Amino acid sequence: MRGFEKFILCIFSIVMIVLSVFFILVSTGMIHVEDLYTVAVKFLIANKIWVLIAGAVVALLGLIGLFSSSDSSDESRSGLAIKNDSGTVFLNRDTFESIIMSVTRKYPELVGTKVEVSISEEGVKANIYAQILPDTVVPTLSSKLQDNIKDVVKKQTTIDIKEANIKIKGVYFEPQKKQQN
């Protein structure tokens, strides 16, 4: 259905461009509406059946385009299907995010961790957003974390993570408690 929706959108776009050009030419006086009106009426009367068929097809395409659902929650976008001899296992983004979040919890240097996963034809990409504690060696931490995420996801799902991007939002300093006298 996706190709058909693109076709309808293409037809609609062409019609809108033609109408826009027509209105611009009429408003600038380059085309006289009276002359076009008489030609159009003669054409419509002479070709009633073809005009009726064309009108019905355009109306039908418009209705289909209006009521078709272009839901972006396709399985290919929100998850992956793993087929085996026993059937199919579907892993959605939440599954990958949970697995990656469980890995990040093992790193006490990370604070306020957030995980976002995107799944496309190219593969699974993970973005990990977190703050770090002071005196954390970022290259060492990020390298270990990326390797660990890839290993754990591969072990649990048999899927290779294409990218595990670590995005450090800043250094986290624990709030100082006020001393009371």
JOFEN-V46156 format. One line per field, one symbol per residue. phi: phi as a letter, one per 20 degrees, with the letter a starting at -180 (. if undefined). psi: psi as a letter, one per 40 degrees, with the letter a starting at -180 (. if undefined). burial: I if it has 16 or more other ideal C-beta (glycine too) atoms within 10 Angstrom, else O. Layout:
phi: ???
psi: ???
burial: ???
//
This chain:
phi: .ffffffffffgfffffffffffffffenfceffffffffffffffcgffffffffffffffffffdfddfeefgfedacddebfeqcdddeggffffffffffffdffecmfccccccbffpeccdddaddfgmeefgffffffffffffffffecmdeefcceeceeqdedfffffede
psi: dddddddddddddddddddddddddddeedhhddddddddddddddfdddddddddddddddddddeihghefidddeaihhhadeahhhhiddddddddddddeeheehifhhhhhhhaddahhhhhhiiiiiehhdddddddddddddddddddeehhhdhghhhheahhhhhhhhhh.
burial: OOOOOOOIOOOOOOOOOOOOOOOOOOOOOOOOOOOOOOOOOOOOOOOOOOOOOOOOOOOOOOOOIOOOOOOOOOOOOIIIOOOOOOOOOOIOIOIIIOIIOOIIOOIOIIIOIOIOIIIOOOOIIIOIOIIIOOOIOOOOIIOOIIOIIIOIIOOOIOIOIOOIOIOOOOOIOOOOOOOOO
//
